[in-house]
Amino acid sequence: MPGHRKLTAVIGAFVLLWVIGRAAQQHPTAGSAANPSPTAAAESPASPSATSPSAHPSRAGTPTATTRPTRVAPGTALAVLATLPVKGRAPMTGYRREEFGQAWLDADRNGCDTRNDILRRDVRSAVLDPRTHGCVVLTGVLPDPYLGRDVPFRRGAGDEVDIDHVVALGNAWATGAARFDIRTRAALANDPLGLLAVDLHTNRSKGDGDAATWLPPYKPFRCAYVARQIAVKAKYGLWVTPAERAAMSRVLASCPGRQVPADVTHAPTRVDQKVEEPAPAAAASPRALVGGSTYYANCDAVRAAGAAPIHVGDPGYSRRLDRDGDGVGCE
């Protein structure tokens, strides 16, 4: 019997080894599942790949610096532009120049009409007619901001200088001024904020154009030009068209820090100007009559007066104070 038990044990062990061997042949990879190779782990769907968005959650859905919106500084022309209503052009029905009052009024009651006020402000080396109590400019030189060069001025039939409404009156009519009363329209038409002395032919080419259809030929002045248009529209509650707003934004993209010009609500009076009837010899003195009412010897004087930076159209602006010719002096 002992021999029979021993034989049975041997046979049982043999059968167990045979079963284990068969199982190993039928499942050759079963033993490797607990320890996958580096290659298998890299290819496994359960393992995030190096390029998977979920592997880098800080990259997924996070805007880069180039996609962040540009911050607009308060007080800039871009900031004021953002406050203007955007609408389509209204019809020109009923528009006439006379709807903006007589051209030109003595709006500030200083004894001189607006045209002469602006000529005295913008024309340099001006010689005034002593018979007009310092109102009328006889000769001088206009540093034309639209052309970027000097234009001789001589009063008379050959006068080549115009006074431009920076926001053309036709454009003003079509963007809100049609609903104004005559006094408000006359104030707009005679406001020094919206007036510049410029070359006659250039002004005529502008017509009633807005920034989308016309810009000054002298490109360095375009930022100052658009900023002045925005200032006028903001002051009088005029709107801009979508195309006009887009054109203004494109211009100001090159000068995002551009400020709107200071609002001088009326021209200085004769008392402020301290203009006296000069003797014939003194009448030709450029220094005595430069710039009409205000004269600055240099940028130190401008800063001391608290007028820096000084823009074209501001009292006392001169091309010699604006070395880069961009319409802003003593920056």
C-alpha positions as CSV (number, residue, x, y, z in Angstrom):
1,M,0.0,0.0,0.0
2,P,2.8,2.5,0.7
3,G,4.1,1.9,-2.8
4,H,0.7,2.5,-4.3
5,R,0.4,5.9,-2.4
6,K,3.8,7.0,-3.6
7,L,2.9,6.2,-7.2
8,T,-0.4,8.1,-6.9
9,A,1.5,11.2,-5.5
10,V,4.0,11.1,-8.4
11,I,1.2,10.9,-11.0
12,G,-0.6,13.8,-9.3
13,A,2.5,16.0,-9.3
14,F,3.1,15.1,-13.0
15,V,-0.6,16.1,-13.9
16,L,-0.3,19.4,-12.0
17,L,2.9,20.3,-13.9
18,W,1.3,19.4,-17.2
19,V,-1.7,21.7,-16.5
20,I,0.5,24.6,-15.5
21,G,2.6,24.1,-18.7
22,R,-0.5,24.1,-20.9
23,A,-1.9,27.3,-19.3
24,A,1.4,29.1,-19.9
25,Q,1.4,28.1,-23.6
26,Q,-2.2,29.3,-24.0
27,H,-1.5,32.8,-22.4
28,P,2.1,33.8,-23.2
29,T,1.6,37.6,-22.2
30,A,-0.4,37.1,-19.1
31,G,2.6,37.3,-16.9
32,S,3.8,40.6,-18.4
33,A,0.6,42.6,-17.8
34,A,1.7,43.7,-14.4
35,N,5.0,45.0,-15.7
36,P,4.4,46.6,-19.1
37,S,7.4,47.7,-21.1
38,P,8.1,51.5,-21.5
39,T,7.0,51.2,-25.2
40,A,3.7,49.6,-24.3
41,A,3.1,52.2,-21.6
42,A,3.8,55.1,-24.0
43,E,1.4,53.7,-26.6
44,S,-1.3,52.8,-24.1
45,P,-4.5,55.0,-24.5
46,A,-4.7,55.2,-20.8
47,S,-1.4,57.2,-20.6
48,P,-1.6,60.9,-21.7
49,S,0.7,61.7,-24.6
50,A,3.1,64.6,-24.6
51,T,0.9,66.5,-27.0
52,S,-2.4,65.8,-25.4
53,P,-4.2,68.9,-24.2
54,S,-5.1,67.2,-20.9
55,A,-1.4,66.5,-20.3
56,H,-0.8,70.3,-20.1
57,P,-3.9,71.8,-18.6
58,S,-2.1,75.2,-18.3
59,R,-1.9,75.4,-22.1
60,A,-5.4,74.3,-22.8
61,G,-7.9,77.2,-23.3
62,T,-5.5,79.8,-21.9
63,P,-5.1,82.9,-24.2
64,T,-1.6,84.0,-25.0
65,A,-0.4,87.5,-24.5
66,T,-1.1,88.3,-28.2
67,T,-4.8,87.4,-27.8
68,R,-5.5,89.7,-24.8
69,P,-7.5,92.8,-25.7
70,T,-5.5,96.1,-25.8
71,R,-6.1,98.3,-22.8
72,V,-7.1,101.9,-23.7
73,A,-5.7,104.6,-21.4
74,P,-8.3,107.0,-20.1
75,G,-8.4,110.5,-21.7
76,T,-6.9,109.3,-25.0
77,A,-8.6,109.8,-28.3
78,L,-9.2,106.0,-28.4
79,A,-10.9,106.2,-25.1
80,V,-13.2,109.1,-26.2
81,L,-13.9,107.4,-29.5
82,A,-15.2,104.4,-27.5
83,T,-17.8,106.6,-26.0
84,L,-19.2,107.9,-29.2
85,P,-22.5,106.4,-30.5
86,V,-22.2,104.4,-33.7
87,K,-25.0,104.9,-36.3
88,G,-25.5,105.2,-40.0
89,R,-25.5,108.5,-41.8
90,A,-28.8,110.4,-41.6
91,P,-30.2,111.9,-44.8
92,M,-28.8,115.3,-46.0
93,T,-32.4,116.5,-46.5
94,G,-32.5,120.2,-45.7
95,Y,-28.8,120.8,-45.4
96,R,-27.5,124.2,-46.4
97,R,-24.5,126.1,-45.1
98,E,-26.9,128.8,-43.8
99,E,-28.3,126.2,-41.4
100,F,-25.1,126.8,-39.4
101,G,-25.5,130.5,-39.2
102,Q,-23.7,133.3,-41.0
103,A,-20.1,132.7,-42.1
104,W,-18.4,134.0,-40.1
105,L,-19.8,135.3,-36.8
106,D,-18.1,137.2,-34.0
107,A,-19.1,134.4,-31.7
108,D,-16.9,135.4,-28.8
109,R,-17.7,139.1,-29.2
110,N,-14.1,140.2,-29.3
111,G,-14.7,142.5,-32.2
112,C,-13.3,140.1,-34.8
113,D,-15.1,137.4,-36.8
114,T,-14.1,133.8,-36.4
115,R,-12.2,133.5,-39.7
116,N,-9.8,136.3,-38.6
117,D,-9.5,134.8,-35.1
118,I,-8.3,131.6,-36.6
119,L,-6.0,133.3,-39.1
120,R,-4.4,135.2,-36.2
121,R,-4.0,132.0,-34.3
122,D,-2.5,129.8,-37.0
123,V,-0.6,132.2,-39.3
124,R,3.0,132.8,-38.3
125,S,5.0,136.0,-38.7
126,A,1.6,137.7,-39.1
127,V,1.3,141.4,-40.0
128,L,-2.0,142.8,-38.8
129,D,-3.9,145.7,-40.3
130,P,-3.7,148.5,-37.8
131,R,-7.0,150.0,-39.1
132,T,-8.9,146.9,-37.9
133,H,-7.9,147.0,-34.2
134,G,-5.7,144.0,-34.6
135,C,-8.3,141.8,-36.2
136,V,-7.2,141.3,-39.9
137,V,-4.1,139.5,-41.0
138,L,-2.5,141.1,-44.0
139,T,0.4,138.8,-44.6
140,G,2.2,135.9,-43.0
141,V,3.2,132.2,-43.4
142,L,0.9,129.3,-42.6
143,P,2.6,126.1,-41.5
144,D,-0.1,124.0,-43.2
145,P,-0.8,120.8,-41.1
146,Y,-2.5,119.1,-44.0
147,L,0.5,119.4,-46.4
148,G,3.3,119.5,-43.9
149,R,4.9,122.6,-45.4
150,D,4.6,126.4,-45.3
151,V,2.0,128.2,-47.4
152,P,2.4,131.9,-48.0
153,F,-0.6,134.0,-46.9
154,R,-1.5,137.4,-48.4
155,R,-4.9,138.8,-47.9
156,G,-6.8,139.5,-51.2
157,A,-8.0,137.9,-54.4
158,G,-5.0,135.5,-54.5
159,D,-5.6,134.2,-50.9
160,E,-4.7,130.5,-50.9
161,V,-5.8,129.8,-47.3
162,D,-9.1,128.4,-46.2
163,I,-10.6,127.8,-42.7
164,D,-11.4,124.1,-42.5
165,H,-14.2,122.7,-40.3
166,V,-12.3,119.6,-39.1
167,V,-15.7,117.8,-38.8
168,A,-17.1,119.0,-42.1
169,L,-20.5,120.7,-41.6
170,G,-22.1,118.2,-44.0
171,N,-20.8,115.4,-42.0
172,A,-22.0,117.1,-38.8
173,W,-25.5,117.5,-40.3
174,A,-25.6,113.8,-41.2
175,T,-24.4,112.6,-37.8
176,G,-26.7,114.5,-35.4
177,A,-26.5,118.3,-36.1
178,A,-29.7,118.3,-38.2
179,R,-31.6,118.0,-34.9
180,F,-29.8,121.0,-33.3
181,D,-31.3,124.4,-33.0
182,I,-29.6,127.2,-35.0
183,R,-27.7,128.6,-32.0
184,T,-26.0,125.2,-31.3
185,R,-25.2,124.7,-35.0
186,A,-23.7,128.2,-35.2
187,A,-21.6,127.5,-32.1
188,L,-20.3,124.3,-33.7
189,A,-19.4,126.1,-36.9
190,N,-17.5,128.9,-35.1
191,D,-15.8,126.8,-32.4
192,P,-12.0,127.1,-32.5
193,L,-11.7,123.5,-31.4
194,G,-12.9,122.3,-34.8
195,L,-11.3,124.9,-37.0
196,L,-7.9,125.0,-38.7
197,A,-6.3,127.3,-41.3
198,V,-5.2,125.1,-44.2
199,D,-4.4,125.2,-47.9
200,L,-7.5,126.1,-49.9
201,H,-7.2,123.4,-52.6
202,T,-6.6,120.6,-50.0
203,N,-9.6,121.7,-48.1
204,R,-11.8,121.8,-51.2
205,S,-10.7,118.2,-52.0
206,K,-12.1,117.1,-48.6
207,G,-15.6,118.3,-49.2
208,D,-17.9,116.7,-46.6
209,G,-15.7,113.7,-46.2
210,D,-15.2,111.9,-42.9
211,A,-12.2,109.9,-41.7
212,A,-13.3,106.9,-43.8
213,T,-13.2,108.9,-47.1
214,W,-10.6,111.6,-46.5
215,L,-7.5,112.1,-44.5
216,P,-4.8,114.8,-44.7
217,P,-2.1,114.1,-47.3
218,Y,0.6,114.7,-44.7
219,K,0.5,111.4,-42.8
220,P,2.3,112.5,-39.6
221,F,-0.6,114.8,-38.9
222,R,-3.4,112.2,-39.3
223,C,-3.3,111.2,-35.6
224,A,-3.8,114.8,-34.5
225,Y,-6.5,115.3,-37.2
226,V,-8.5,112.3,-36.1
227,A,-8.1,113.2,-32.4
228,R,-9.5,116.7,-33.1
229,Q,-12.5,115.2,-35.0
230,I,-13.2,112.9,-32.0
231,A,-13.0,115.9,-29.6
232,V,-15.5,117.9,-31.6
233,K,-17.9,115.0,-32.0
234,A,-17.8,114.2,-28.3
235,K,-18.3,117.9,-27.3
236,Y,-21.4,118.3,-29.5
237,G,-22.9,114.8,-29.1
238,L,-22.4,113.8,-32.7
239,W,-22.1,110.1,-33.7
240,V,-19.8,108.2,-36.0
241,T,-20.6,105.7,-38.7
242,P,-19.2,102.2,-38.5
243,A,-16.8,102.9,-41.4
244,E,-15.8,106.2,-39.8
245,R,-15.1,104.6,-36.4
246,A,-13.1,101.8,-38.1
247,A,-11.0,104.4,-40.0
248,M,-10.4,106.4,-36.8
249,S,-9.3,103.3,-34.9
250,R,-6.9,102.3,-37.7
251,V,-5.2,105.8,-37.6
252,L,-5.0,105.8,-33.8
253,A,-3.5,102.3,-33.7
254,S,-0.2,103.9,-34.6
255,C,-0.5,106.5,-31.8
256,P,-2.6,104.9,-29.0
257,G,-1.5,107.4,-26.4
258,R,-2.7,110.4,-28.5
259,Q,-4.8,112.8,-26.3
260,V,-7.7,114.8,-27.6
261,P,-6.7,118.5,-28.0
262,A,-7.5,121.0,-25.3
263,D,-10.9,122.7,-25.7
264,V,-10.4,126.4,-26.0
265,T,-14.1,127.4,-26.1
266,H,-13.5,130.9,-27.5
267,A,-10.7,132.9,-29.1
268,P,-8.9,135.3,-26.8
269,T,-10.2,138.9,-26.7
270,R,-8.2,141.9,-27.9
271,V,-7.4,142.7,-24.3
272,D,-6.0,139.2,-23.7
273,Q,-4.0,139.6,-26.9
274,K,-2.5,143.0,-25.9
275,V,-2.5,144.0,-29.6
276,E,-1.9,147.6,-30.1
277,E,-1.9,149.6,-33.3
278,P,1.7,149.4,-34.4
279,A,3.7,152.1,-36.0
280,P,4.5,151.4,-39.6
281,A,8.0,150.2,-38.9
282,A,6.9,147.9,-36.1
283,A,4.2,146.4,-38.2
284,A,6.8,144.3,-40.1
285,S,8.3,142.9,-36.9
286,P,7.7,139.1,-37.0
287,R,8.5,138.7,-33.3
288,A,6.0,141.3,-32.1
289,L,3.1,139.6,-34.0
290,V,4.0,136.0,-34.3
291,G,1.1,133.7,-33.5
292,G,-1.4,136.4,-32.9
293,S,-2.2,136.4,-29.2
294,T,0.4,133.9,-27.8
295,Y,4.1,133.5,-28.3
296,Y,6.5,131.1,-26.7
297,A,10.2,131.6,-27.1
298,N,11.0,127.9,-26.5
299,C,9.6,124.7,-25.0
300,D,10.8,125.8,-21.5
301,A,8.4,128.7,-21.8
302,V,5.6,126.4,-23.0
303,R,6.2,124.1,-20.0
304,A,6.4,127.0,-17.6
305,A,3.0,128.1,-18.8
306,G,1.6,124.6,-18.3
307,A,0.8,124.3,-22.0
308,A,2.9,121.3,-22.9
309,P,2.5,119.3,-25.0
310,I,1.2,122.0,-27.4
311,H,-0.8,120.9,-30.4
312,V,-1.3,122.5,-33.8
313,G,-4.3,124.8,-33.5
314,D,-3.5,125.6,-29.8
315,P,-2.6,129.2,-29.0
316,G,1.1,129.7,-29.4
317,Y,1.8,126.5,-31.4
318,S,4.7,127.0,-33.8
319,R,6.5,124.6,-36.2
320,R,9.8,125.4,-34.5
321,L,8.4,123.9,-31.3
322,D,7.4,120.8,-33.1
323,R,10.7,119.4,-34.4
324,D,9.3,116.1,-35.7
325,G,6.4,117.8,-37.5
326,D,3.7,115.5,-36.0
327,G,1.4,118.3,-34.9
328,V,2.5,118.1,-31.3
329,G,5.3,120.3,-29.9
330,C,7.3,120.2,-26.6
331,E,6.4,116.5,-26.0
